[in-house]
Amino acid sequence: MVKGGKIVAEEMRIVLRNVGKISPLKIDEYIKAGGYKSLAKARSMSQIDLIEEVKKSGLRGRGGAGFNCGMKWSFSYKIDTDQKYVVCNADEGEPGTYKDRIIMENDPQSLLEGMAICGYAIGSNKGYIYCRGEYPYVVETLNKAIAQAKDKGVLGDFDIEVRMGAGAYVCGEESALIESIEGHRGEPRFKPPFPPVEGLWGKPTIVNNVETFANIPAILEKGADWYKGIGASSYPGTKVLTLTGDVVNRTYFEVPTNVTIREVIYGLGGGMVNGKNFKAVQIGGTSGGFIPEEFLDTPIDFDSMTTIGAVLGSGAVFVMDETRDIVDIVDRISKFFEHESCGKCTPCREGTKRMHEMMHRINKGSGTVGVMDLLQNLGNVMSVACLCGLGQAAPAPVLSTLKHFKLEFNAKLN
């Protein structure tokens, strides 16, 4: 919105409601702030009613696919088996993303409570938090928080264990993460079956990320209708965003999902550094598309972002000013994907390598129109042929810049 000739936007903290207000390792402060009342409420409800409440809220995954959370839970609930698992994906490997770290560092009990509510809903007594290998201090915080929750008896028979990743980007993909927990090499599985039906050790497994689980206590406390009335109707609630790049305020915010990209950059981000002109923004991490100025009035919700060929993803917002070399940036991103491909499927293993080779040729001035055409065709094939989200999304920076910033490519052709 515009007030007094200035673009403004306001935070709304649901996930970050306790950040800066309580000590993360004093569980009594969390309980005093209303913590674990939602878990008690959940356990007073039937499992079906609980799942329906979460489904009714419209909460969708705050990671990659944006799937309805309650619906995902219902798939595991319906299966009669001796063991089920709840897994939190805290393998926050997207460059420029640190929102899950903020939650775990400052309010770990909200994550534990959300996982325990899920455990009750699907009939699970065991949870795992798969934490990024570069976050050893967060692992220490989580283990202390779990110990405090056990001492207080608030989790009941629901046990949570922290597992540490080893720095593989692909382990952000849920089935690769599951493979890693099982002690195998982190590689994605063929789907179906999907984890809610057959996941960890072949048992029904719910995998949600930190931000998704941290929403659950607030939804149970204030009700599905309250949550559904916030933000975009198709993707209700809020989203935690991390701002980086050529923007004045490089920090994190939590905003309703109907806020526009322009309001994020100029309202909360304070605009461009040194008053320079905006060139592009990449949202959702390295696999996100590059968005030109003409789309800045697009709301940040999952579906609106999809309509402009972009993704919301992790909520990373990387802003670039007029001085930035788009082709050089995408060259570097393509090198990242070549390095991080696990190599299991041919379209990704070979595709990321050839994509980087061609991008590098263009960036160094030895590319041709024919190379650009091959790059476009390769990206189109990878988007549909790769096994998992890493390979399918890897071409997005290339394809989006070829579409919106083709003149910059042309300027470097031989």
N, C-alpha and C positions, 0 to 999 in steps of 0.2 A: 504494500500500500504506500501511498504518498502523503506525507504530512509536512506542511510548511515548505513545499517544494523539494523535500528530501525523501528518498526511498527508505522506508523503515520496515522492520520485521521484529516480531517479539518471540522470545523463547517460551516454550511450554514444557516444563520438566515433569515427566512421568517416570521414565527409566532413571533419570539422574536426580530424582526427587530428594534423595538423602545426601548427595555429594556436597561436601563442605558443611554439612549440618550435624553429622555424627562421626564418631571415631570408628574407622572400619574394623578395628580389632577389639571393640568393646560391644559384645553382643547385647548387653543390657541396654545400651543406647538405641540399638536397632529395635529391640522389643518395645522400649518406651515410645518409640516413634510409630508404633503400630505393627512392627514386624511379627510375623508368624501368626497373626490373626487370620490372614487369608488362608493359610494352610489348615488352621483349625476349622474355618468355615468350609473349606473344600471337603474335609473329612466328615463333615456333618451332612454332606450331600451324597446322593448316589453317584456312582461313577458316570453313568449315562448323563445325568443332569449336569454334572460338572463339565463334561466334554461338550455338551450342547451349549452351555454358557460361554465357553471359550470360542466355540464355533460361531455363536451368535454375535460375539464382539467384533468379528471380522478381522481379528488379528491374523496377519499373514507373515510369513518368515521374513526376518530382517537381515537375511543373508543374500542368497543369490536368486532362487527360483520364485520366491514370493508366494509359496503355497499356503493355503488356509491351515492354520495351526491346529484348530480343533478337529478338522477333518483328518489330518495326518494322525492325530492321537487316536481317532476312532478306528483306524485300520488295525492298530496294535491291540486295542482293547478287545476287539471281536475275536481274536485268536486265543484259543484255549491251549495253554502250554505251561510247562513247569517253571519257565524262567523268561523274563523280559528285561530289557535294559533301557535306561535313559542316558543319552550321551549329549554332553554340551560341547559344541564345536567352538573352542576358544583358540583355534589355530589361526590367529589374526595375521595372515601373511601378506595381505595386500599393501604394497608401498603407499605411504601416506595415510594409512588407516590406523587409528589407535583408540577407537571408541570403546571397544570391549575391554581394553586395558584400563581405561578410566573407570568403568563400572566395577571391574574386579578389584582394583586397587582401593576404591573408595566406598564400595557398598557390596562386599562379597556375599553377605547374608541374603540379599534380595535374589541373587542367582541361585543360591542353595534352596531357598524357599520355593522359587519357581520350579526347580527340578523336582523337589519333593512333591509338589502339587501334581506335576505330570506323572510321577511315579505312582501316586495313589490312583490317578485317573485311568491308567492303562493296566494297573496291577503289577507294578514292578517294585522290587525292594533293593535294586542296585543301580547306581549311577556312576558315570565317569565324566570327568572334565578333561578334555584333551587340550592342553595349553601349549601355546607357541614356545618352541625351544629357546627363543631369544628373550623370554620373560621369566627367568629363574626367580626373581624377586616377587613376581606375581604368584608363582607356584607356592612360595613360602607363605604369602598372605592367605592364599586359599586353604592350605593345610592347617594353618592356625585357626581360620574361621570354621573349618569343618570340625576341628577338635573342640572348639567352644560350643558349637551346635550340639555335638554329641554329649558333652558334659551337661548341657542344659536339658537334654532329652527332647528337644523340639522336633527333631527329624523322625522320631519314632524308630521303626525298624528299617527306615530307608538309609542305606549306606552309600556314601559318595567317596570315590577315589580319584586322585589327580594323576593323570599320565602326561608326560612331557614329550612334545614332538622333537624332531631333530633338524628342523629348518627347511623341510621340503615344502615348497609352495603347493604342490599337488595334493598334499594332505588336508588342505582346506575343503577338498571334495569329499563328501560324506563317506563314500564307500572306501576311498583310499585311507581316510582317517580310521575307519573300522579295521582295515587290514593292518594298519600300524599298531593299533591297540592290541591286536591279536599277536603281535610280534613278527609280522611279515613285512616285506618291502611295501612301502606306500604306493600302491597302484590301484586305480579305480577298477571296480568290478563291472561285469556286464549286467545290464538291467533290462527287464525284470529278472528275478524278484527285487523289489525295492526294500530298503532297510526296515520300514514299519512292519513288513511281513517276514523278511528273513535278513537279519543284519548281523550284529555281533555274535560270533560263534553260532551262527545259523538261527538265532532266536529273534523274535520281533524286537525292533529297536527304534526308538524315537531319537532323531538327531535334530536338535535346534541349536541356534547360536546363543551367545551370552545375552545380547539385546532382546531377543525373543523371549527367553525365559524370564528376564528381569521385568517384562511387561505384565507377566501373569499375576503376581500379587496385587497390583493396582487394579486389574480387571476384576478380580474376585472381591476386592474391597469395595469398589464403587459401582460395579455392575457392567454388564455387556452393553446396555443401552447408552450409558455414559461414554464408554470408550468409542462406540460406533459413531457417536455424534461429533467426534474430533477429527479434523483433517478431511482428506478426500474420502468420498463415500465408498469407492472401490478399494481403497487401501487405507483404512482408518487408523487413527492414532498419531503418533509422532515418529520422528526419525532423528537419530543422533548423527550429526555430520561433523567431519573433520576437515578444516580448511587449510590448504597449503598453497604454495606458489606465490604469484605476484599480487597478493591481496594484503591489505593493511593489517587486518586481524587474523593472524594465523593461529587458530585455536579450535575449540569444539563447541557445538551448540546442539540443542534439542529443539526441534520445531515441529509444528503440525504439518502433516503431509500435503496440505494444499498450498503451502508457501511456494512461491516461484523461485526459479534459479536466480533471477535478477535480484529478488529480495534477499536471498542468501548472500550473494556476492557484495551487493551495494548496501543493503540494510544492516546485516549482521557482520559481514566481512569488512565493512568500511570502505569498499571500493578498491580501485587499483592503486598500487604503490606509486608514489610520486606523480600521481595524476595522469599516468600513461593510458593509452587507449587499450581497451580489451581486444584480445584476438580470439581466444578459445578457452573452453573449460572441459576437463575430462572428469566425469563423475562415475564413481563405482570402483575405482582402482585402475590398475594397469590394463585390465581387459575392457574398460569402458570406452565408448565412442567419444570422439572429439565433437563438441557442440559449438557452433558458431553463434554470433550475436543475435541472429534472427530468431533463435529459439529460446532466448533468455526468459521470456514470459511464460514458459512452460512450467506447470506445477511439478514438484519433485516426486510425486507419487509414482509407484511402480508402473502403472498402466500408461500414464501420460508420458513418462520417459520412454517407454517402448514405442509409442507412436512416432517419436522423432528419431528412432534408431539408436537410442541410448539405453543405459541401464542405471538403476539406482544402486544396486549391489551393496557394497559395504558402507556406502555413504561418504566415501572419500571425495573431496572436491578440490581438484588441482587446477588452479587458475593461471592462465598465460597471457602476458601482455604483448603489445605490438612488436616488441623486439625479439621475441622467441622464434626460433627456427623449427617449425612444425616437423619438417622432414627429418631433421636431426633427432628430435625427441622420439619420433616413431621408430627410427632406426635403433635407438637405444632400447626401446620397449621390445622390439622384435628380438633383439639379442637376449633380453631377459627371458622371453618365452622359449627361445631355443635352449637356454640353459636349464630351465625349470621343467621342460617336458620329461615325463617319466620314461618315455620310449616304448610304452606297451603297444600302442596302436600306430600303424604306419602313417596314416594321414597327419597325425600330430608330430611324430618323431621326424619324418621327412619334411613335412610341411613347414614346421617352425624353422628348420634349418634353411630351407630354400627361401622362405619368406625373408629371413634376415639377410641372406646373401643378396637378394634382389634389392631390398631396402638400402643396404650398404652401398651397392653399386650406384643407385640413384643419388644417395646422399653425397657420394664422393665425385659425382659429375660424370660417371661413365655409364649411366643408364640410358635407355632408349624408350621410345613409345611402345615398342614390342615388349620390353621388360615390364612396363606399367600394365600392359594388357595381361601378361602372364600373372602378375601380382594380383590383379583383380580376380582372375579366374581361380587361382590357387586359394584366395581368401574365401570365395564362394563355396568351393568344394570342402574346405576345412570346416566351415560353419555347420555343415550337415553331416560330414563323414567321420569326424573325430569321436572317440569313445566317450569322453567326459566333457564337462564344462570348461576345463582349461583349454583344450584344443579347439572347441567350438567357439569360444570367446576370444581366443588369441588374435584372430584376424580383425576384430572390431576396430582397433585404433587405425589399422591400415585402410580398411574399407571406408571408414567414416571420413578420414582425411583425404582420400582419393576423391570422395564425393564433394566435400565442402571446401577443401583447400587445394584443388587440383593445380591451380596456378603456381603454387609453391613447388609442386613436383615438376611442372613443366619448366620452371626457371632453372632447374638443376640438370635437365636432360642434356645428353651429349649431342 
